[in-house]
Amino acid sequence: MKENTLPEKRYYSIGELATYFQVNASLLRFWEKEFDILKPKKNAKGNRMFTPQDVKHLHTIFYLVKEKGYTLDGAKEYLKNSSKEPLTILEIIQKLQNIKQQLVQIKNNL
């Protein structure tokens, strides 16, 4: 998956997202059916138009299924049991950097 190459827009086509995630559009359509959190709007022609919120959800699904090796059922269970909005990769990195900074401060004070 390419980092930071998706421009900020109101809606993204399935082709744009397929290119961004480097997967087939059919996989995104399949995930739409499998995961209730994906709800792209459809235009008059019936083309799927994904919102930035859908893209966040796709990031989470992609991470769980493709990078962490979760099964679809496992990913669904993870999303269902997550009491709040799943963290994005960038949010996780920021949290880890904050923890590292705190640990370095503790080490320097010893």
C-alpha positions in Angstrom: 0.0 0.0 0.0 1.3 3.4 -0.9 1.7 5.9 1.9 0.1 9.4 1.7 -0.7 9.3 -2.0 -4.4 9.6 -1.7 -5.5 13.2 -2.1 -8.1 14.6 0.3 -11.5 14.5 -1.4 -15.1 14.2 -0.5 -15.6 11.0 -2.4 -13.3 8.3 -3.9 -14.1 5.9 -6.7 -13.5 2.2 -6.2 -10.8 2.4 -8.9 -8.9 5.0 -7.0 -9.0 3.0 -3.8 -8.1 -0.3 -5.6 -5.0 1.4 -7.0 -4.2 3.0 -3.6 -4.5 -0.3 -1.7 -3.0 -2.2 -4.6 -5.9 -4.7 -4.7 -8.6 -5.6 -7.2 -11.8 -3.6 -7.2 -13.6 -6.9 -6.7 -11.9 -7.4 -3.4 -13.2 -4.0 -2.2 -16.8 -4.9 -3.4 -16.4 -8.2 -1.5 -15.3 -6.4 1.7 -18.3 -4.0 1.3 -20.6 -7.0 1.5 -18.7 -8.7 4.3 -18.2 -5.7 6.6 -21.2 -3.7 7.8 -19.0 -0.6 8.6 -18.4 0.0 4.8 -21.3 2.0 3.4 -20.2 3.7 0.2 -22.8 5.9 -1.5 -23.8 5.2 -5.1 -24.3 7.8 -7.7 -27.0 7.9 -10.4 -25.0 5.4 -12.5 -24.7 3.1 -9.5 -20.9 3.7 -9.1 -19.7 3.4 -5.6 -18.4 6.6 -4.0 -16.4 6.0 -0.8 -16.2 8.7 1.9 -13.1 9.5 3.9 -14.7 7.6 6.8 -15.0 4.5 4.5 -11.3 4.9 3.6 -10.4 4.8 7.3 -12.4 1.6 7.7 -10.7 0.2 4.6 -7.3 1.0 6.1 -8.3 -0.9 9.3 -9.7 -3.9 7.3 -6.6 -3.9 5.1 -4.3 -3.8 8.0 -6.1 -6.6 9.9 -6.6 -9.0 6.9 -3.6 -8.3 4.7 -0.9 -7.3 7.1 -1.8 -9.0 10.4 -3.2 -12.1 8.7 -6.6 -12.1 10.3 -9.4 -14.2 8.8 -12.5 -12.3 7.7 -14.4 -13.7 10.7 -11.5 -12.7 13.0 -11.4 -9.2 11.6 -15.2 -8.9 12.0 -14.9 -10.1 15.6 -12.1 -7.6 16.2 -14.1 -4.7 14.8 -17.2 -5.8 16.7 -15.4 -6.0 20.0 -13.6 -2.8 19.6 -15.5 -0.4 21.9 -14.4 2.7 20.0 -13.3 3.6 16.6 -10.2 1.5 15.6 -7.0 3.4 15.6 -5.3 4.2 12.3 -1.7 3.3 11.7 -0.7 6.9 12.1 -2.5 7.2 15.4 -0.7 4.0 16.6 2.6 5.4 15.6 1.9 8.7 17.4 1.0 6.8 20.6 4.1 4.7 20.4 6.3 7.7 19.9 4.7 9.4 23.0 5.4 6.2 25.0 9.0 6.1 23.8 9.5 9.8 24.7 8.1 9.1 28.2 10.4 6.1 28.7 13.4 8.1 27.6 12.5 10.8 30.1 12.2 8.2 32.9 15.6 6.6 31.9 17.3 10.1 31.9 15.9 10.8 35.4 17.4 7.6 36.9 
